[in-house]
Structures are given as C-alpha cells and as structure tokens.
Amino acid sequence: MSISQAVPASKGVLWTGRALSAVVVLFMIFDGVIKLPPLDIVTRTMTELGWPADANVARLIGIVGLISTALYALPRTSVLGAILLTGYMGGAVSTHVRIGNPVFSHTLFGVYLGIILWGGLYLRDQRVRALIPFGR
C-alpha cells in the first residue's frame, strides 16, 4: 500500500492523536518558555544536571525545543518536528543517564514523551500510518 492509498483515520482516532500531540506540545512549550528568562530555578537545575550555570545555554536549549515543537505542531512539518524532538529527548535521556538519576521517573521520561509524540503523530497523520503499517 502506497502512502497515497493509506486509509484515513476515523474522527475518534484523529482526535485521540491530536490530544496526545497536544500533551507533548503543551509540555514542550512550558519547558522551552521557562528556559528563556534567567530564572534561578532553571540555572540551579541545569547545574545539577551537569550543564553550565549560564542563562544563554538554557536559552539556546529552550529555543531549540520551541522551534522543534512548532515544527511538530504544524501538519506540513510534523514529521521533521517529531524527528527533531526525538533527538531532543535523546539528549535529555543521556543527561539523566550520565548523572545517574532514577531510571523510571527521570531517565525514561524522555522515552515516555517520545512514545506519546510518535503515537499522537501516528494517529493523526496517515503518511506515518502508511510508513509504519501496524496490524497489516
């Protein structure tokens, strides 16, 4: 089955995908926006994670996350955004592994978010369903 022949999702499936995607988008907007101003809590957390206590580093990470999130939220660029956010989450996972944070609550949080973002995209985008044909 080619991408153009993919079966469109029902309204319920489509809205479930949109809801899952919205959870990721809202979390990532919060994550990115709190890194923009020089907040003390962000600087302290970055230091605890082994990053420099530099507001510009936090700001850059926040901007990268926000741009990736915007690309994910837009239907035409959602796959590119999902790929970029997957890399972003991979960086978060590696940071938590490196400092020895708890596995299920901290380290795998990026994996959980990645599963939600790809699940949401899968449900809302027939191109992705055609590329990954579960159950066919």
ZAVEX-974514 format. One line per field, with one value per atom (N, C-alpha, C, O): x, y, z; residue number from 1; atom name; residue in three letters. Coordinates in nm, 2 decimals. Layout:
N
px <- [X	...]
py <- [Y	...]
pz <- [Z	...]
num <- [NUM	...]
atome <- [CA	...]
residu <- [Ala	...]
//
This chain:
136
px <- [0.08	0.00	0.09	0.18	0.07	0.15	0.10	-0.01	0.18	0.14	0.01	-0.08	-0.01	-0.14	-0.26	-0.37	-0.24	-0.35	-0.38	-0.47	-0.32	-0.34	-0.48	-0.54	-0.53	-0.67	-0.68	-0.61	-0.77	-0.79	-0.84	-0.92	-0.80	-0.84	-0.98	-1.03	-1.05	-1.18	-1.17	-1.05	-1.28	-1.27	-1.22	-1.14	-1.26	-1.21	-1.06	-0.99	-1.01	-0.86	-0.79	-0.69	-0.84	-0.78	-0.77	-0.67	-0.88	-0.89	-0.80	-0.75	-0.79	-0.70	-0.56	-0.48	-0.52	-0.39	-0.36	-0.25	-0.46	-0.45	-0.43	-0.35	-0.51	-0.50	-0.36	-0.30	-0.31	-0.17	-0.07	0.02	-0.08	0.01	0.00	0.11	-0.12	-0.13	-0.06	-0.01	-0.07	0.00	0.15	0.21	0.21	0.35	0.38	0.47	0.30	0.32	0.31	0.39	0.21	0.19	0.31	0.36	0.35	0.47	0.59	0.67	0.62	0.74	0.73	0.84	0.62	0.61	0.64	0.72	0.59	0.63	0.78	0.84	0.83	0.97	1.06	1.16	1.02	1.10	1.09	1.19	0.97	0.94	1.01	1.07	1.02	1.08	1.23	1.30	1.29	1.43	1.47	1.59	1.38	1.41	1.45	1.56	1.38	1.43	1.54	1.54	1.62	1.72	1.67	1.69	1.59	1.52	1.63	1.70	1.63	1.72	1.70	1.79	1.57	1.54	1.59	1.64	1.59	1.64	1.79	1.85	1.86	2.00	2.05	2.14	1.98	2.01	1.99	2.08	1.88	1.85	1.95	2.00	1.99	2.09	2.22	2.29	2.26	2.39	2.38	2.48	2.27	2.25	2.26	2.30	2.22	2.22	2.36	2.38	2.45	2.59	2.61	2.71	2.51	2.52	2.58	2.57	2.64	2.69	2.58	2.47	2.62	2.52	2.52	2.56	2.48	2.48	2.34	2.28	2.28	2.14	2.14	2.03	2.24	2.24	2.24	2.18	2.30	2.29	2.15	2.09	2.09	1.95	1.86	1.77	1.88	1.80	1.81	1.71	1.93	1.95	1.88	1.82	1.89	1.82	1.67	1.60	1.62	1.48	1.43	1.32	1.51	1.48	1.48	1.39	1.58	1.58	1.45	1.39	1.42	1.30	1.17	1.08	1.16	1.04	1.03	0.92	1.14	1.14	1.10	1.02	1.16	1.12	0.97	0.91	0.92	0.78	0.69	0.59	0.73	0.65	0.64	0.54	0.76	0.76	0.67	0.60	0.67	0.59	0.44	0.36	0.40	0.26	0.20	0.08	0.29	0.24	0.23	0.32	0.11	0.09	0.19	0.24	0.23	0.32	0.46	0.54	0.50	0.64	0.64	0.74	0.53	0.52	0.62	0.67	0.65	0.74	0.88	0.95	0.92	1.05	1.06	1.16	0.95	0.95	0.95	1.02	0.89	0.89	1.04	1.08	1.11	1.24	1.33	1.41	1.32	1.40	1.37	1.46	1.24	1.20	1.26	1.29	1.26	1.32	1.46	1.51	1.54	1.68	1.69	1.78	1.60	1.60	1.57	1.64	1.48	1.45	1.57	1.60	1.64	1.76	1.86	1.93	1.88	1.97	1.93	2.02	1.81	1.76	1.78	1.83	1.76	1.78	1.93	1.96	2.01	2.16	2.21	2.30	2.15	2.19	2.16	2.24	2.04	2.00	2.07	2.10	2.11	2.19	2.33	2.38	2.38	2.52	2.53	2.64	2.43	2.44	2.38	2.38	2.33	2.27	2.14	2.12	2.05	1.92	1.84	1.87	1.73	1.65	1.59	1.56	1.59	1.56	1.41	1.39	1.32	1.18	1.11	1.03	1.16	1.10	1.17	1.10	1.30	1.37	1.43	1.40	1.51	1.58	1.49	1.51	1.39	1.30	1.19	1.10	1.18	1.08	1.08	0.97	1.20	1.21	1.16	1.10	1.18	1.13	0.98	0.91	0.92	0.77	0.72	0.62	0.78	0.73	0.75	0.66	0.85	0.87	0.77	0.72	0.73	0.63	0.49	0.42	0.46	0.34	0.34	0.24	0.46	0.46	0.45	0.38	0.52	0.51	0.37	0.32	0.31	0.18	0.08	-0.01	0.09	0.00	0.01	-0.09	0.13	0.16	0.11	0.05	0.13	0.08	-0.07	-0.13	-0.14	-0.29	-0.34	-0.45	-0.27	-0.32	-0.27	-0.32	-0.17	-0.11	-0.11	-0.04	-0.19	-0.20	-0.07	-0.04	0.02	0.15	0.24	0.30	0.23	0.31	0.25	0.32	0.11	0.05	0.08	0.10	0.10	0.14	0.28	0.31	0.37	0.51	0.53	0.62	0.44	0.45	0.32	0.24	0.29	0.16	0.14	0.15	0.11	0.09	-0.04	-0.14	-0.03	-0.15	-0.19	-0.31	-0.11	-0.15	-0.06	-0.08]
py <- [-0.12	0.00	0.12	0.14	0.21	0.34	0.44	0.42	0.54	0.65	0.71	0.74	0.73	0.79	0.71	0.76	0.58	0.48	0.45	0.37	0.52	0.49	0.52	0.61	0.44	0.45	0.57	0.57	0.66	0.78	0.73	0.63	0.80	0.76	0.81	0.90	0.74	0.78	0.91	0.95	0.98	1.11	1.08	1.16	0.97	0.94	0.92	0.97	0.84	0.82	0.95	0.98	1.03	1.16	1.25	1.31	1.26	1.34	1.29	1.37	1.16	1.10	1.14	1.17	1.13	1.17	1.31	1.35	1.40	1.54	1.57	1.65	1.50	1.51	1.47	1.54	1.36	1.31	1.41	1.45	1.46	1.56	1.69	1.75	1.73	1.85	1.84	1.94	1.72	1.70	1.73	1.80	1.67	1.70	1.84	1.90	1.90	2.04	2.13	2.22	2.11	2.20	2.18	2.28	2.06	2.03	2.10	2.17	2.08	2.14	2.29	2.36	2.35	2.50	2.54	2.64	2.48	2.51	2.50	2.58	2.38	2.35	2.46	2.50	2.50	2.60	2.74	2.81	2.78	2.91	2.94	3.05	2.84	2.87	2.88	2.93	2.84	2.85	2.98	3.01	3.06	3.19	3.30	3.36	3.33	3.43	3.36	3.24	3.44	3.39	3.35	3.42	3.25	3.21	3.13	3.04	3.16	3.09	2.94	2.86	2.89	2.75	2.68	2.56	2.74	2.68	2.67	2.56	2.78	2.77	2.67	2.59	2.66	2.55	2.41	2.33	2.39	2.26	2.22	2.11	2.32	2.29	2.25	2.16	2.32	2.29	2.15	2.07	2.11	1.98	1.87	1.76	1.91	1.81	1.81	1.74	1.89	1.90	2.00	1.99	2.08	2.19	2.31	2.33	2.40	2.52	2.61	2.62	2.69	2.78	2.91	3.02	2.90	3.01	3.02	2.93	3.14	3.16	3.15	3.11	3.18	3.17	3.03	3.00	2.93	2.79	2.74	2.68	2.78	2.74	2.80	2.73	2.93	3.00	2.92	2.90	2.89	2.82	2.68	2.65	2.61	2.48	2.50	2.43	2.61	2.64	2.68	2.63	2.75	2.79	2.67	2.66	2.58	2.46	2.38	2.33	2.36	2.29	2.35	2.28	2.49	2.55	2.55	2.53	2.56	2.55	2.41	2.39	2.31	2.17	2.14	2.07	2.20	2.18	2.25	2.20	2.37	2.44	2.36	2.35	2.30	2.22	2.09	2.05	2.03	1.92	1.95	1.88	2.07	2.11	2.14	2.13	2.18	2.22	2.09	2.02	2.07	1.94	1.92	1.81	2.02	2.00	1.96	1.90	2.00	1.98	1.89	1.88	1.82	1.74	1.63	1.60	1.56	1.45	1.50	1.45	1.61	1.67	1.71	1.69	1.78	1.82	1.70	1.70	1.59	1.46	1.41	1.36	1.41	1.36	1.45	1.40	1.58	1.68	1.66	1.66	1.65	1.63	1.50	1.49	1.39	1.27	1.28	1.23	1.36	1.39	1.47	1.44	1.57	1.65	1.56	1.57	1.47	1.37	1.28	1.25	1.24	1.16	1.23	1.17	1.36	1.44	1.44	1.44	1.45	1.45	1.32	1.31	1.21	1.08	1.06	1.01	1.10	1.08	1.16	1.12	1.28	1.37	1.30	1.29	1.24	1.17	1.04	1.01	0.97	0.85	0.89	0.82	0.99	1.04	1.07	1.04	1.13	1.17	1.07	1.09	0.96	0.85	0.88	0.83	0.95	0.98	0.85	0.75	0.84	0.72	0.69	0.78	0.56	0.52	0.55	0.62	0.50	0.51	0.65	0.68	0.73	0.86	0.97	1.06	0.97	1.07	1.03	1.10	0.93	0.89	0.85	0.90	0.78	0.73	0.83	0.80	0.95	1.04	1.09	1.10	1.11	1.15	1.04	1.07	0.91	0.80	0.80	0.78	0.82	0.82	0.93	0.91	1.05	1.16	1.13	1.17	1.07	1.03	0.93	0.94	0.84	0.74	0.81	0.79	0.91	0.99	1.07	1.08	1.14	1.22	1.14	1.19	1.03	0.95	0.88	0.86	0.84	0.78	0.88	0.85	1.01	1.11	1.14	1.16	1.14	1.17	1.05	1.07	0.93	0.81	0.82	0.78	0.85	0.86	0.97	0.96	1.08	1.20	1.22	1.30	1.13	1.15	1.02	0.93	1.02	0.89	0.86	0.74	0.96	0.93	0.84	0.75	0.87	0.80	0.66	0.56	0.65	0.52	0.43	0.31	0.49	0.42	0.37	0.26	0.45	0.41	0.30	0.21	0.30	0.20	0.13	0.17	0.03	-0.03	-0.14	-0.26	-0.10	-0.19	-0.27	-0.22	-0.40	-0.49	-0.52	-0.56	-0.49	-0.52	-0.63	-0.66]
pz <- [0.00	0.00	0.00	0.09	-0.09	-0.10	0.00	0.06	0.02	0.11	0.07	0.16	-0.06	-0.11	-0.09	-0.09	-0.07	-0.05	0.10	0.12	0.19	0.33	0.37	0.32	0.45	0.50	0.60	0.69	0.57	0.66	0.80	0.81	0.90	1.04	1.06	1.00	1.16	1.20	1.28	1.32	1.30	1.38	1.52	1.57	1.58	1.71	1.72	1.81	1.62	1.62	1.59	1.66	1.50	1.47	1.59	1.62	1.66	1.78	1.90	1.98	1.91	2.01	1.97	2.06	1.85	1.81	1.83	1.88	1.81	1.83	1.98	2.02	2.06	2.21	2.26	2.34	2.21	2.25	2.21	2.29	2.09	2.04	2.12	2.14	2.16	2.24	2.37	2.42	2.43	2.56	2.54	2.62	2.44	2.41	2.38	2.43	2.30	2.26	2.38	2.40	2.46	2.58	2.68	2.73	2.70	2.79	2.73	2.81	2.60	2.54	2.54	2.55	2.52	2.53	2.67	2.68	2.77	2.91	2.93	2.98	2.89	2.90	2.83	2.89	2.71	2.64	2.70	2.71	2.73	2.78	2.91	2.93	3.00	3.13	3.12	3.21	3.01	2.98	2.92	2.92	2.88	2.81	2.91	2.89	3.02	3.11	3.20	3.22	3.26	3.35	3.49	3.59	3.50	3.62	3.71	3.66	3.84	3.93	3.93	3.93	3.93	3.94	3.81	3.82	3.70	3.57	3.58	3.55	3.63	3.64	3.74	3.71	3.85	3.95	3.90	3.92	3.83	3.77	3.67	3.66	3.58	3.48	3.54	3.49	3.65	3.72	3.78	3.77	3.84	3.89	3.79	3.81	3.66	3.55	3.48	3.38	3.53	3.47	3.36	3.29	3.34	3.24	3.30	3.42	3.23	3.28	3.34	3.29	3.44	3.50	3.42	3.47	3.30	3.20	3.14	3.08	3.16	3.11	2.96	2.91	2.89	2.74	2.70	2.59	2.77	2.73	2.75	2.67	2.87	2.89	2.78	2.73	2.75	2.65	2.51	2.44	2.47	2.35	2.35	2.25	2.45	2.46	2.45	2.39	2.52	2.51	2.37	2.33	2.30	2.17	2.07	1.99	2.09	2.00	2.03	1.94	2.16	2.19	2.13	2.09	2.14	2.09	1.94	1.89	1.87	1.72	1.68	1.59	1.75	1.72	1.74	1.67	1.85	1.89	1.79	1.75	1.74	1.64	1.51	1.45	1.47	1.35	1.37	1.28	1.49	1.52	1.51	1.47	1.56	1.57	1.43	1.42	1.34	1.21	1.12	1.11	1.06	0.99	0.88	0.86	0.80	0.69	0.74	0.66	0.86	0.91	1.03	1.10	1.06	1.18	1.19	1.30	1.08	1.08	1.11	1.20	1.05	1.08	1.23	1.30	1.28	1.42	1.51	1.61	1.47	1.56	1.56	1.67	1.45	1.44	1.53	1.61	1.52	1.60	1.75	1.83	1.78	1.92	1.98	2.10	1.89	1.93	1.97	2.07	1.89	1.92	2.05	2.13	2.07	2.19	2.31	2.42	2.30	2.41	2.44	2.55	2.33	2.35	2.43	2.51	2.40	2.48	2.63	2.72	2.66	2.80	2.86	2.98	2.79	2.85	2.88	2.98	2.78	2.80	2.92	2.99	2.94	3.05	3.18	3.28	3.19	3.31	3.34	3.45	3.23	3.24	3.30	3.39	3.24	3.28	3.43	3.49	3.48	3.62	3.72	3.84	3.66	3.75	3.81	3.92	3.75	3.80	3.80	3.73	3.88	3.88	3.74	3.67	3.71	3.57	3.53	3.43	3.61	3.56	3.57	3.50	3.67	3.69	3.61	3.56	3.60	3.54	3.40	3.30	3.40	3.28	3.17	3.06	3.19	3.09	3.06	2.97	3.12	3.10	2.95	2.89	2.90	2.76	2.66	2.56	2.70	2.62	2.63	2.52	2.75	2.76	2.67	2.60	2.68	2.60	2.45	2.37	2.41	2.27	2.22	2.11	2.30	2.27	2.25	2.15	2.34	2.32	2.20	2.12	2.17	2.05	1.92	1.83	1.91	1.79	1.78	1.67	1.90	1.90	1.85	1.77	1.90	1.85	1.70	1.63	1.66	1.51	1.43	1.32	1.48	1.40	1.39	1.28	1.49	1.49	1.41	1.35	1.40	1.33	1.18	1.11	1.14	1.01	0.93	0.97	0.83	0.75	0.68	0.65	0.65	0.59	0.69	0.64	0.81	0.91	0.93	0.94	0.93	0.93	0.81	0.82	0.70	0.58	0.58	0.53	0.65	0.66	0.77	0.75	0.87	0.98	0.99	1.07	0.90	0.90	1.01	0.98	1.13	1.24	1.20	1.16	1.22	1.21	1.06	1.04	0.97	0.83	0.77	0.66]
num <- [1	1	1	1	2	2	2	2	3	3	3	3	4	4	4	4	5	5	5	5	6	6	6	6	7	7	7	7	8	8	8	8	9	9	9	9	10	10	10	10	11	11	11	11	12	12	12	12	13	13	13	13	14	14	14	14	15	15	15	15	16	16	16	16	17	17	17	17	18	18	18	18	19	19	19	19	20	20	20	20	21	21	21	21	22	22	22	22	23	23	23	23	24	24	24	24	25	25	25	25	26	26	26	26	27	27	27	27	28	28	28	28	29	29	29	29	30	30	30	30	31	31	31	31	32	32	32	32	33	33	33	33	34	34	34	34	35	35	35	35	36	36	36	36	37	37	37	37	38	38	38	38	39	39	39	39	40	40	40	40	41	41	41	41	42	42	42	42	43	43	43	43	44	44	44	44	45	45	45	45	46	46	46	46	47	47	47	47	48	48	48	48	49	49	49	49	50	50	50	50	51	51	51	51	52	52	52	52	53	53	53	53	54	54	54	54	55	55	55	55	56	56	56	56	57	57	57	57	58	58	58	58	59	59	59	59	60	60	60	60	61	61	61	61	62	62	62	62	63	63	63	63	64	64	64	64	65	65	65	65	66	66	66	66	67	67	67	67	68	68	68	68	69	69	69	69	70	70	70	70	71	71	71	71	72	72	72	72	73	73	73	73	74	74	74	74	75	75	75	75	76	76	76	76	77	77	77	77	78	78	78	78	79	79	79	79	80	80	80	80	81	81	81	81	82	82	82	82	83	83	83	83	84	84	84	84	85	85	85	85	86	86	86	86	87	87	87	87	88	88	88	88	89	89	89	89	90	90	90	90	91	91	91	91	92	92	92	92	93	93	93	93	94	94	94	94	95	95	95	95	96	96	96	96	97	97	97	97	98	98	98	98	99	99	99	99	100	100	100	100	101	101	101	101	102	102	102	102	103	103	103	103	104	104	104	104	105	105	105	105	106	106	106	106	107	107	107	107	108	108	108	108	109	109	109	109	110	110	110	110	111	111	111	111	112	112	112	112	113	113	113	113	114	114	114	114	115	115	115	115	116	116	116	116	117	117	117	117	118	118	118	118	119	119	119	119	120	120	120	120	121	121	121	121	122	122	122	122	123	123	123	123	124	124	124	124	125	125	125	125	126	126	126	126	127	127	127	127	128	128	128	128	129	129	129	129	130	130	130	130	131	131	131	131	132	132	132	132	133	133	133	133	134	134	134	134	135	135	135	135	136	136	136	136]
atome <- [N	CA	C	O	N	CA	C	O	N	CA	C	O	N	CA	C	O	N	CA	C	O	N	CA	C	O	N	CA	C	O	N	CA	C	O	N	CA	C	O	N	CA	C	O	N	CA	C	O	N	CA	C	O	N	CA	C	O	N	CA	C	O	N	CA	C	O	N	CA	C	O	N	CA	C	O	N	CA	C	O	N	CA	C	O	N	CA	C	O	N	CA	C	O	N	CA	C	O	N	CA	C	O	N	CA	C	O	N	CA	C	O	N	CA	C	O	N	CA	C	O	N	CA	C	O	N	CA	C	O	N	CA	C	O	N	CA	C	O	N	CA	C	O	N	CA	C	O	N	CA	C	O	N	CA	C	O	N	CA	C	O	N	CA	C	O	N	CA	C	O	N	CA	C	O	N	CA	C	O	N	CA	C	O	N	CA	C	O	N	CA	C	O	N	CA	C	O	N	CA	C	O	N	CA	C	O	N	CA	C	O	N	CA	C	O	N	CA	C	O	N	CA	C	O	N	CA	C	O	N	CA	C	O	N	CA	C	O	N	CA	C	O	N	CA	C	O	N	CA	C	O	N	CA	C	O	N	CA	C	O	N	CA	C	O	N	CA	C	O	N	CA	C	O	N	CA	C	O	N	CA	C	O	N	CA	C	O	N	CA	C	O	N	CA	C	O	N	CA	C	O	N	CA	C	O	N	CA	C	O	N	CA	C	O	N	CA	C	O	N	CA	C	O	N	CA	C	O	N	CA	C	O	N	CA	C	O	N	CA	C	O	N	CA	C	O	N	CA	C	O	N	CA	C	O	N	CA	C	O	N	CA	C	O	N	CA	C	O	N	CA	C	O	N	CA	C	O	N	CA	C	O	N	CA	C	O	N	CA	C	O	N	CA	C	O	N	CA	C	O	N	CA	C	O	N	CA	C	O	N	CA	C	O	N	CA	C	O	N	CA	C	O	N	CA	C	O	N	CA	C	O	N	CA	C	O	N	CA	C	O	N	CA	C	O	N	CA	C	O	N	CA	C	O	N	CA	C	O	N	CA	C	O	N	CA	C	O	N	CA	C	O	N	CA	C	O	N	CA	C	O	N	CA	C	O	N	CA	C	O	N	CA	C	O	N	CA	C	O	N	CA	C	O	N	CA	C	O	N	CA	C	O	N	CA	C	O	N	CA	C	O	N	CA	C	O	N	CA	C	O	N	CA	C	O	N	CA	C	O	N	CA	C	O	N	CA	C	O	N	CA	C	O	N	CA	C	O	N	CA	C	O	N	CA	C	O	N	CA	C	O	N	CA	C	O	N	CA	C	O	N	CA	C	O	N	CA	C	O	N	CA	C	O	N	CA	C	O	N	CA	C	O	N	CA	C	O	N	CA	C	O]
residu <- [Met	Met	Met	Met	Ser	Ser	Ser	Ser	Ile	Ile	Ile	Ile	Ser	Ser	Ser	Ser	Gln	Gln	Gln	Gln	Ala	Ala	Ala	Ala	Val	Val	Val	Val	Pro	Pro	Pro	Pro	Ala	Ala	Ala	Ala	Ser	Ser	Ser	Ser	Lys	Lys	Lys	Lys	Gly	Gly	Gly	Gly	Val	Val	Val	Val	Leu	Leu	Leu	Leu	Trp	Trp	Trp	Trp	Thr	Thr	Thr	Thr	Gly	Gly	Gly	Gly	Arg	Arg	Arg	Arg	Ala	Ala	Ala	Ala	Leu	Leu	Leu	Leu	Ser	Ser	Ser	Ser	Ala	Ala	Ala	Ala	Val	Val	Val	Val	Val	Val	Val	Val	Val	Val	Val	Val	Leu	Leu	Leu	Leu	Phe	Phe	Phe	Phe	Met	Met	Met	Met	Ile	Ile	Ile	Ile	Phe	Phe	Phe	Phe	Asp	Asp	Asp	Asp	Gly	Gly	Gly	Gly	Val	Val	Val	Val	Ile	Ile	Ile	Ile	Lys	Lys	Lys	Lys	Leu	Leu	Leu	Leu	Pro	Pro	Pro	Pro	Pro	Pro	Pro	Pro	Leu	Leu	Leu	Leu	Asp	Asp	Asp	Asp	Ile	Ile	Ile	Ile	Val	Val	Val	Val	Thr	Thr	Thr	Thr	Arg	Arg	Arg	Arg	Thr	Thr	Thr	Thr	Met	Met	Met	Met	Thr	Thr	Thr	Thr	Glu	Glu	Glu	Glu	Leu	Leu	Leu	Leu	Gly	Gly	Gly	Gly	Trp	Trp	Trp	Trp	Pro	Pro	Pro	Pro	Ala	Ala	Ala	Ala	Asp	Asp	Asp	Asp	Ala	Ala	Ala	Ala	Asn	Asn	Asn	Asn	Val	Val	Val	Val	Ala	Ala	Ala	Ala	Arg	Arg	Arg	Arg	Leu	Leu	Leu	Leu	Ile	Ile	Ile	Ile	Gly	Gly	Gly	Gly	Ile	Ile	Ile	Ile	Val	Val	Val	Val	Gly	Gly	Gly	Gly	Leu	Leu	Leu	Leu	Ile	Ile	Ile	Ile	Ser	Ser	Ser	Ser	Thr	Thr	Thr	Thr	Ala	Ala	Ala	Ala	Leu	Leu	Leu	Leu	Tyr	Tyr	Tyr	Tyr	Ala	Ala	Ala	Ala	Leu	Leu	Leu	Leu	Pro	Pro	Pro	Pro	Arg	Arg	Arg	Arg	Thr	Thr	Thr	Thr	Ser	Ser	Ser	Ser	Val	Val	Val	Val	Leu	Leu	Leu	Leu	Gly	Gly	Gly	Gly	Ala	Ala	Ala	Ala	Ile	Ile	Ile	Ile	Leu	Leu	Leu	Leu	Leu	Leu	Leu	Leu	Thr	Thr	Thr	Thr	Gly	Gly	Gly	Gly	Tyr	Tyr	Tyr	Tyr	Met	Met	Met	Met	Gly	Gly	Gly	Gly	Gly	Gly	Gly	Gly	Ala	Ala	Ala	Ala	Val	Val	Val	Val	Ser	Ser	Ser	Ser	Thr	Thr	Thr	Thr	His	His	His	His	Val	Val	Val	Val	Arg	Arg	Arg	Arg	Ile	Ile	Ile	Ile	Gly	Gly	Gly	Gly	Asn	Asn	Asn	Asn	Pro	Pro	Pro	Pro	Val	Val	Val	Val	Phe	Phe	Phe	Phe	Ser	Ser	Ser	Ser	His	His	His	His	Thr	Thr	Thr	Thr	Leu	Leu	Leu	Leu	Phe	Phe	Phe	Phe	Gly	Gly	Gly	Gly	Val	Val	Val	Val	Tyr	Tyr	Tyr	Tyr	Leu	Leu	Leu	Leu	Gly	Gly	Gly	Gly	Ile	Ile	Ile	Ile	Ile	Ile	Ile	Ile	Leu	Leu	Leu	Leu	Trp	Trp	Trp	Trp	Gly	Gly	Gly	Gly	Gly	Gly	Gly	Gly	Leu	Leu	Leu	Leu	Tyr	Tyr	Tyr	Tyr	Leu	Leu	Leu	Leu	Arg	Arg	Arg	Arg	Asp	Asp	Asp	Asp	Gln	Gln	Gln	Gln	Arg	Arg	Arg	Arg	Val	Val	Val	Val	Arg	Arg	Arg	Arg	Ala	Ala	Ala	Ala	Leu	Leu	Leu	Leu	Ile	Ile	Ile	Ile	Pro	Pro	Pro	Pro	Phe	Phe	Phe	Phe	Gly	Gly	Gly	Gly	Arg	Arg	Arg	Arg]
//
